[in-house]
């Protein structure tokens, strides 16, 4: 196995390390692994992502097989890093929102704040990794989108 490293948002790195180990072992059995292997490629003459300025302050290590290393490569372009991070952000938030919605539906007396805090706990996020206020803003946007979609 060969380990490659690329930049990620803090909560994305935490989510993936929690589920796939450190370094992460992504396989083609999951949506996340499938996307990752589509994005990884051979090194080109352009600078690799580690040589370019990237806005994500944390990094993630992923193990790839020597076969993948030889056949596909080991580099994620700047656009590939952004694509992976955007996909993962939506993937994680969708899972958390669906979990929160299920909690709220199962217990009509439960407040949104409590449901979101339970989601953070379920997904093992603390305030340093994924602040409650960030989740609350995203959840409010999600709920507004559901209301607009339902009225159309």
MDAnalysis code that builds the backbone (N, CA, C; Angstrom):
import MDAnalysis as mda
import numpy as np

u = mda.Universe.empty(456, n_residues=152, atom_resindex=np.repeat(np.arange(152), 3), trajectory=True)
u.add_TopologyAttr("name", ["N", "CA", "C"] * 152)
u.add_TopologyAttr("resid", np.arange(1, 153))
u.add_TopologyAttr("resname", ["UNK", "UNK", "UNK", "UNK", "UNK", "UNK", "UNK", "UNK", "UNK", "UNK", "UNK", "UNK", "UNK", "UNK", "UNK", "UNK", "UNK", "UNK", "UNK", "UNK", "UNK", "UNK", "UNK", "UNK", "UNK", "UNK", "UNK", "UNK", "UNK", "UNK", "UNK", "UNK", "UNK", "UNK", "UNK", "UNK", "UNK", "UNK", "UNK", "UNK", "UNK", "UNK", "UNK", "UNK", "UNK", "UNK", "UNK", "UNK", "UNK", "UNK", "UNK", "UNK", "UNK", "UNK", "UNK", "UNK", "UNK", "UNK", "UNK", "UNK", "UNK", "UNK", "UNK", "UNK", "UNK", "UNK", "UNK", "UNK", "UNK", "UNK", "UNK", "UNK", "UNK", "UNK", "UNK", "UNK", "UNK", "UNK", "UNK", "UNK", "UNK", "UNK", "UNK", "UNK", "UNK", "UNK", "UNK", "UNK", "UNK", "UNK", "UNK", "UNK", "UNK", "UNK", "UNK", "UNK", "UNK", "UNK", "UNK", "UNK", "UNK", "UNK", "UNK", "UNK", "UNK", "UNK", "UNK", "UNK", "UNK", "UNK", "UNK", "UNK", "UNK", "UNK", "UNK", "UNK", "UNK", "UNK", "UNK", "UNK", "UNK", "UNK", "UNK", "UNK", "UNK", "UNK", "UNK", "UNK", "UNK", "UNK", "UNK", "UNK", "UNK", "UNK", "UNK", "UNK", "UNK", "UNK", "UNK", "UNK", "UNK", "UNK", "UNK", "UNK", "UNK", "UNK", "UNK", "UNK", "UNK", "UNK", "UNK", "UNK"])
u.atoms.positions = np.array([
    [0.844, -1.185, 0.000],
    [0.000, 0.000, 0.000],
    [0.890, 1.250, 0.000],
    [0.412, 2.246, -0.702],
    [1.084, 3.536, -0.792],
    [0.148, 4.577, -0.194],
    [0.694, 5.515, 0.550],
    [-0.119, 6.548, 1.186],
    [0.063, 7.858, 0.443],
    [-1.069, 8.481, 0.105],
    [-1.027, 9.817, -0.488],
    [-1.742, 10.767, 0.463],
    [-1.445, 12.041, 0.342],
    [-2.016, 13.037, 1.242],
    [-2.546, 14.208, 0.422],
    [-3.706, 14.735, 0.833],
    [-4.280, 15.897, 0.156],
    [-5.105, 16.708, 1.151],
    [-5.338, 17.985, 0.850],
    [-6.033, 18.870, 1.791],
    [-7.544, 18.639, 1.836],
    [-8.099, 18.745, 3.052],
    [-9.537, 18.603, 3.265],
    [-9.995, 19.580, 4.341],
    [-11.299, 19.805, 4.385],
    [-11.896, 20.578, 5.470],
    [-11.787, 19.747, 6.749],
    [-11.669, 20.400, 7.906],
    [-11.456, 19.654, 9.155],
    [-12.511, 18.583, 9.430],
    [-13.788, 18.911, 9.256],
    [-14.817, 17.932, 9.588],
    [-14.867, 16.780, 8.596],
    [-14.442, 17.026, 7.366],
    [-14.387, 15.955, 6.375],
    [-13.280, 14.962, 6.745],
    [-12.124, 15.494, 7.096],
    [-11.031, 14.631, 7.531],
    [-11.420, 13.809, 8.753],
    [-12.072, 14.454, 9.721],
    [-12.504, 13.763, 10.938],
    [-13.503, 12.652, 10.600],
    [-14.479, 12.968, 9.767],
    [-15.500, 11.988, 9.368],
    [-14.856, 10.768, 8.716],
    [-13.956, 11.002, 7.769],
    [-13.346, 9.900, 7.033],
    [-12.393, 9.081, 7.908],
    [-11.607, 9.745, 8.755],
    [-10.710, 9.007, 9.650],
    [-11.505, 8.167, 10.648],
    [-12.646, 8.689, 11.105],
    [-13.485, 7.957, 12.047],
    [-14.039, 6.691, 11.408],
    [-14.388, 6.755, 10.141],
    [-15.014, 5.619, 9.472],
    [-14.055, 4.683, 8.742],
    [-12.948, 5.235, 8.247],
    [-12.056, 4.440, 7.406],
    [-10.643, 4.299, 7.953],
    [-10.407, 4.782, 9.158],
    [-9.091, 4.654, 9.775],
    [-8.158, 5.791, 9.404],
    [-6.964, 5.742, 9.973],
    [-5.964, 6.771, 9.713],
    [-4.621, 6.086, 9.501],
    [-4.099, 6.043, 8.272],
    [-4.657, 6.628, 7.057],
    [-5.903, 5.869, 6.585],
    [-6.730, 6.577, 5.826],
    [-7.999, 6.020, 5.346],
    [-7.753, 4.939, 4.296],
    [-8.570, 3.925, 4.368],
    [-8.528, 2.875, 3.351],
    [-9.865, 2.912, 2.612],
    [-9.901, 3.666, 1.521],
    [-11.115, 3.800, 0.730],
    [-11.150, 2.701, -0.330],
    [-12.300, 2.071, -0.462],
    [-12.449, 1.005, -1.453],
    [-13.541, 1.376, -2.447],
    [-13.612, 0.621, -3.511],
    [-14.633, 0.848, -4.528],
    [-16.015, 0.373, -4.088],
    [-16.116, -0.149, -2.874],
    [-17.401, -0.602, -2.350],
    [-18.282, 0.547, -1.876],
    [-17.720, 1.732, -1.727],
    [-18.495, 2.874, -1.219],
    [-18.535, 3.994, -2.246],
    [-19.543, 4.857, -2.125],
    [-19.640, 6.027, -3.008],
    [-18.402, 6.903, -2.872],
    [-17.926, 7.042, -1.643],
    [-16.768, 7.892, -1.377],
    [-15.534, 7.330, -2.087],
    [-15.316, 6.041, -1.954],
    [-14.179, 5.409, -2.613],
    [-14.267, 5.502, -4.123],
    [-15.458, 5.280, -4.663],
    [-15.638, 5.373, -6.117],
    [-15.272, 6.758, -6.628],
    [-15.743, 7.799, -5.935],
    [-15.415, 9.161, -6.360],
    [-13.916, 9.407, -6.243],
    [-13.332, 9.010, -5.124],
    [-11.901, 9.226, -4.926],
    [-11.101, 8.602, -6.062],
    [-11.401, 7.358, -6.417],
    [-10.639, 6.674, -7.463],
    [-10.906, 7.252, -8.851],
    [-12.045, 7.886, -9.040],
    [-12.282, 8.590, -10.310],
    [-11.423, 9.850, -10.406],
    [-11.166, 10.478, -9.266],
    [-10.444, 11.754, -9.255],
    [-8.924, 11.618, -9.241],
    [-8.426, 10.518, -8.678],
    [-6.972, 10.338, -8.599],
    [-6.427, 10.050, -9.994],
    [-5.266, 10.624, -10.312],
    [-4.699, 10.423, -11.646],
    [-3.181, 10.505, -11.599],
    [-2.591, 10.292, -12.747],
    [-1.139, 10.352, -12.843],
    [-0.668, 11.791, -12.719],
    [0.565, 11.930, -12.248],
    [1.153, 13.255, -12.121],
    [1.434, 13.809, -13.512],
    [1.136, 15.088, -13.695],
    [1.380, 15.736, -14.982],
    [2.462, 16.787, -14.795],
    [2.752, 17.509, -15.864],
    [3.774, 18.550, -15.774],
    [3.324, 19.722, -14.910],
    [2.003, 19.889, -14.766],
    [1.521, 20.975, -13.902],
    [1.828, 20.625, -12.456],
    [1.866, 21.628, -11.626],
    [2.198, 21.417, -10.221],
    [1.137, 20.561, -9.549],
    [1.580, 19.683, -8.680],
    [0.624, 18.878, -7.923],
    [-0.039, 19.759, -6.877],
    [-1.119, 19.258, -6.304],
    [-1.888, 20.049, -5.357],
    [-1.049, 20.439, -4.144],
    [-0.100, 19.612, -3.762],
    [0.715, 19.940, -2.594],
    [1.639, 21.118, -2.870],
    [1.919, 21.411, -4.147],
    [2.790, 22.525, -4.486],
    [2.008, 23.814, -4.699],
    [0.710, 23.732, -4.885],
    [-0.115, 24.910, -5.090],
    [-0.729, 25.342, -3.774],
    [-1.081, 26.611, -3.694],
    [-1.751, 27.092, -2.495],
    [-3.189, 26.561, -2.491],
    [-3.563, 25.901, -1.402],
    [-4.896, 25.347, -1.256],
    [-5.491, 25.919, 0.021],
    [-6.780, 26.216, -0.002],
    [-7.402, 26.906, 1.128],
    [-7.734, 26.002, 2.303],
    [-7.722, 24.695, 2.138],
    [-8.039, 23.789, 3.240],
    [-6.800, 23.612, 4.115],
    [-6.982, 23.789, 5.420],
    [-5.838, 23.779, 6.329],
    [-5.483, 22.394, 6.848],
    [-6.381, 21.453, 6.752],
    [-6.124, 20.103, 7.239],
    [-5.838, 19.191, 6.052],
    [-5.254, 18.047, 6.355],
    [-4.984, 17.099, 5.272],
    [-5.447, 15.709, 5.679],
    [-5.599, 14.889, 4.677],
    [-6.064, 13.521, 4.865],
    [-5.089, 12.586, 4.169],
    [-4.735, 11.516, 4.848],
    [-3.906, 10.489, 4.238],
    [-4.805, 9.331, 3.817],
    [-4.599, 8.866, 2.583],
    [-5.381, 7.758, 2.039],
    [-4.411, 6.706, 1.514],
    [-4.686, 5.455, 1.866],
    [-3.881, 4.337, 1.361],
    [-4.454, 3.890, 0.019],
    [-3.566, 3.721, -0.952],
    [-3.972, 3.160, -2.244],
    [-3.072, 1.960, -2.535],
    [-3.576, 1.049, -3.323],
    [-2.781, -0.132, -3.661],
    [-1.724, 0.237, -4.707],
    [-0.702, -0.586, -4.793],
    [0.333, -0.359, -5.804],
    [-0.257, -0.474, -7.203],
    [-1.260, -1.334, -7.360],
    [-1.924, -1.496, -8.645],
    [-2.588, -0.174, -9.074],
    [-3.313, 0.458, -8.150],
    [-3.943, 1.750, -8.449],
    [-2.872, 2.789, -8.725],
    [-1.821, 2.776, -7.931],
    [-0.719, 3.717, -8.108],
    [-0.151, 3.619, -9.524],
    [0.058, 2.391, -10.001],
    [0.625, 2.197, -11.341],
    [-0.380, 2.494, -12.446],
    [-1.628, 2.066, -12.265],
    [-2.634, 2.195, -13.326],
    [-3.266, 3.576, -13.398],
    [-3.629, 4.145, -12.239],
    [-4.367, 5.409, -12.215],
    [-3.493, 6.604, -11.861],
    [-2.578, 6.410, -10.943],
    [-1.738, 7.503, -10.492],
    [-1.926, 7.757, -9.009],
    [-1.439, 8.905, -8.557],
    [-1.457, 9.196, -7.127],
    [-1.652, 10.684, -6.814],
    [-2.139, 11.448, -7.767],
    [-2.252, 12.895, -7.594],
    [-3.705, 13.330, -7.726],
    [-4.091, 14.272, -6.895],
    [-5.383, 14.938, -7.039],
    [-5.107, 16.376, -7.451],
    [-5.692, 16.801, -8.559],
    [-5.519, 18.182, -8.998],
    [-6.257, 19.112, -8.036],
    [-6.007, 20.373, -8.157],
    [-6.705, 21.355, -7.309],
    [-8.216, 21.247, -7.495],
    [-8.659, 21.090, -8.739],
    [-10.093, 20.927, -9.005],
    [-10.625, 19.629, -8.416],
    [-9.835, 18.569, -8.476],
    [-10.263, 17.292, -7.904],
    [-10.396, 17.384, -6.385],
    [-9.491, 18.099, -5.750],
    [-9.569, 18.292, -4.299],
    [-10.849, 19.061, -3.955],
    [-11.142, 20.108, -4.712],
    [-12.360, 20.887, -4.475],
    [-13.604, 20.027, -4.724],
    [-13.592, 19.241, -5.783],
    [-14.726, 18.359, -6.090],
    [-14.943, 17.357, -4.960],
    [-13.872, 16.745, -4.489],
    [-13.976, 15.767, -3.411],
    [-14.507, 16.424, -2.140],
    [-13.964, 17.583, -1.777],
    [-14.412, 18.284, -0.573],
    [-15.864, 18.726, -0.677],
    [-16.278, 19.221, -1.823],
    [-17.674, 19.640, -2.007],
    [-18.628, 18.451, -1.917],
    [-18.250, 17.342, -2.550],
    [-19.074, 16.142, -2.472],
    [-19.200, 15.678, -1.028],
    [-18.078, 15.603, -0.336],
    [-18.081, 15.118, 1.045],
    [-18.874, 16.051, 1.963],
    [-18.769, 17.353, 1.755],
    [-19.527, 18.299, 2.582],
    [-21.024, 18.043, 2.418],
    [-21.479, 17.898, 1.181],
    [-22.887, 17.616, 0.930],
    [-23.292, 16.249, 1.477],
    [-22.449, 15.263, 1.295],
    [-22.714, 13.898, 1.762],
    [-22.893, 13.871, 3.281],
    [-21.979, 14.486, 3.999],
    [-22.031, 14.502, 5.466],
    [-23.249, 15.275, 5.951],
    [-23.462, 16.459, 5.386],
    [-24.606, 17.275, 5.825],
    [-25.929, 16.573, 5.529],
    [-26.034, 15.946, 4.377],
    [-27.268, 15.233, 4.045],
    [-27.548, 14.129, 5.065],
    [-26.522, 13.369, 5.414],
    [-26.692, 12.312, 6.415],
    [-27.126, 12.898, 7.761],
    [-26.496, 14.002, 8.149],
    [-26.827, 14.619, 9.433],
    [-28.234, 15.206, 9.418],
    [-28.619, 15.818, 8.312],
    [-29.952, 16.415, 8.216],
    [-31.028, 15.342, 8.234],
    [-30.802, 14.257, 7.515],
    [-31.776, 13.167, 7.508],
    [-31.913, 12.548, 8.896],
    [-30.799, 12.413, 9.603],
    [-30.832, 11.884, 10.963],
    [-31.603, 12.844, 11.874],
    [-31.330, 14.141, 11.747],
    [-32.034, 15.144, 12.552],
    [-33.526, 15.137, 12.242],
    [-33.876, 15.071, 10.973],
    [-35.294, 15.024, 10.575],
    [-35.989, 13.794, 11.164],
    [-35.306, 12.661, 11.143],
    [-35.890, 11.431, 11.702],
    [-36.110, 11.579, 13.206],
    [-35.159, 12.193, 13.903],
    [-35.323, 12.428, 15.342],
    [-36.512, 13.345, 15.614],
    [-36.624, 14.406, 14.832],
    [-37.718, 15.367, 15.021],
    [-39.069, 14.747, 14.701],
    [-39.104, 13.889, 13.697],
    [-40.354, 13.235, 13.327],
    [-40.767, 12.193, 14.376],
    [-39.793, 11.501, 14.930],
    [-40.083, 10.475, 15.935],
    [-40.500, 11.077, 17.271],
    [-40.008, 12.263, 17.567],
    [-40.317, 12.919, 18.836],
    [-40.745, 14.355, 18.555],
    [-42.038, 14.585, 18.480],
    [-42.588, 15.899, 18.121],
    [-42.216, 16.991, 19.130],
    [-41.878, 16.601, 20.357],
    [-41.539, 17.576, 21.393],
    [-40.066, 17.979, 21.367],
    [-39.264, 17.271, 20.597],
    [-37.830, 17.543, 20.520],
    [-37.590, 18.856, 19.774],
    [-36.726, 19.679, 20.307],
    [-36.370, 20.958, 19.670],
    [-35.296, 20.712, 18.609],
    [-35.253, 21.595, 17.607],
    [-34.270, 21.482, 16.526],
    [-32.857, 21.507, 17.091],
    [-32.602, 22.388, 18.057],
    [-31.264, 22.470, 18.642],
    [-30.839, 21.127, 19.226],
    [-31.712, 20.479, 19.946],
    [-31.396, 19.183, 20.548],
    [-31.143, 18.131, 19.463],
    [-31.951, 18.146, 18.410],
    [-31.775, 17.177, 17.324],
    [-30.428, 17.379, 16.627],
    [-30.056, 18.625, 16.383],
    [-28.770, 18.893, 15.733],
    [-27.606, 18.510, 16.641],
    [-27.742, 18.775, 17.938],
    [-26.689, 18.383, 18.876],
    [-26.562, 16.863, 18.939],
    [-27.681, 16.162, 18.854],
    [-27.650, 14.700, 18.836],
    [-26.983, 14.188, 17.547],
    [-27.203, 14.894, 16.442],
    [-26.549, 14.538, 15.180],
    [-25.040, 14.717, 15.294],
    [-24.623, 15.834, 15.871],
    [-23.189, 16.064, 16.053],
    [-22.572, 14.956, 16.894],
    [-23.276, 14.555, 17.926],
    [-22.786, 13.485, 18.790],
    [-22.757, 12.146, 18.056],
    [-23.808, 11.844, 17.317],
    [-23.904, 10.589, 16.564],
    [-22.744, 10.453, 15.569],
    [-22.399, 11.559, 14.913],
    [-21.337, 11.540, 13.913],
    [-19.967, 11.863, 14.515],
    [-19.914, 11.930, 15.843],
    [-18.678, 12.123, 16.602],
    [-17.948, 13.419, 16.272],
    [-18.715, 14.498, 16.090],
    [-18.135, 15.816, 15.861],
    [-18.186, 16.610, 17.155],
    [-17.082, 17.301, 17.472],
    [-17.109, 18.233, 18.593],
    [-17.120, 19.658, 18.043],
    [-17.188, 20.640, 18.912],
    [-17.302, 22.041, 18.492],
    [-16.073, 22.517, 17.719],
    [-14.915, 21.931, 17.979],
    [-13.701, 22.339, 17.257],
    [-13.709, 21.853, 15.812],
    [-14.313, 20.706, 15.585],
    [-14.320, 20.102, 14.250],
    [-15.492, 20.615, 13.423],
    [-16.671, 20.665, 14.005],
    [-17.872, 21.096, 13.300],
    [-18.725, 21.902, 14.279],
    [-18.562, 23.229, 14.302],
    [-19.304, 24.059, 15.254],
    [-20.819, 23.961, 15.056],
    [-21.546, 23.975, 16.151],
    [-23.008, 23.890, 16.113],
    [-23.592, 24.992, 15.227],
    [-23.103, 26.222, 15.360],
    [-23.655, 27.346, 14.592],
    [-23.531, 27.123, 13.086],
    [-22.442, 26.529, 12.663],
    [-22.263, 26.219, 11.235],
    [-23.311, 25.214, 10.776],
    [-23.504, 24.177, 11.580],
    [-24.515, 23.171, 11.250],
    [-25.906, 23.784, 11.245],
    [-26.202, 24.626, 12.211],
    [-27.526, 25.262, 12.326],
    [-27.822, 26.104, 11.084],
    [-26.857, 26.899, 10.634],
    [-27.058, 27.721, 9.430],
    [-27.328, 26.841, 8.202],
    [-26.558, 25.786, 8.070],
    [-26.754, 24.872, 6.933],
    [-28.108, 24.180, 7.018],
    [-28.491, 23.787, 8.217],
    [-29.776, 23.112, 8.403],
    [-30.933, 24.065, 8.099],
    [-30.816, 25.317, 8.499],
    [-31.854, 26.312, 8.190],
    [-32.008, 26.485, 6.681],
    [-30.882, 26.544, 5.963],
    [-30.940, 26.651, 4.499],
    [-31.593, 25.409, 3.888],
    [-31.244, 24.263, 4.416],
    [-31.828, 22.997, 3.964],
    [-33.337, 22.997, 4.173],
    [-33.782, 23.418, 5.352],
    [-35.226, 23.443, 5.653],
    [-35.957, 24.441, 4.762],
    [-35.351, 25.598, 4.512],
    [-35.979, 26.575, 3.604],
    [-36.118, 25.987, 2.198],
    [-35.101, 25.258, 1.757],
    [-35.154, 24.610, 0.455],
    [-36.256, 23.579, 0.383],
    [-36.459, 22.847, 1.466],
    [-37.542, 21.849, 1.484],
    [-38.905, 22.538, 1.407],
    [-39.055, 23.648, 2.122],
    [-40.339, 24.358, 2.119],
    [-40.638, 24.929, 0.737],
    [-39.627, 25.535, 0.087],
    [-39.820, 26.086, -1.251],
    [-40.174, 24.989, -2.240],
    [-39.475, 23.871, -2.121],
    [-39.707, 22.745, -3.039],
    [-41.109, 22.159, -2.835],
    [-41.571, 22.115, -1.601],
    [-42.881, 21.542, -1.294],
    [-44.024, 22.412, -1.812],
    [-43.818, 23.726, -1.867],
    [-44.876, 24.629, -2.320],
    [-44.967, 24.705, -3.845],
    [-43.933, 24.268, -4.536],
    [-43.962, 24.336, -6.016],
    [-44.629, 23.152, -6.620],
])
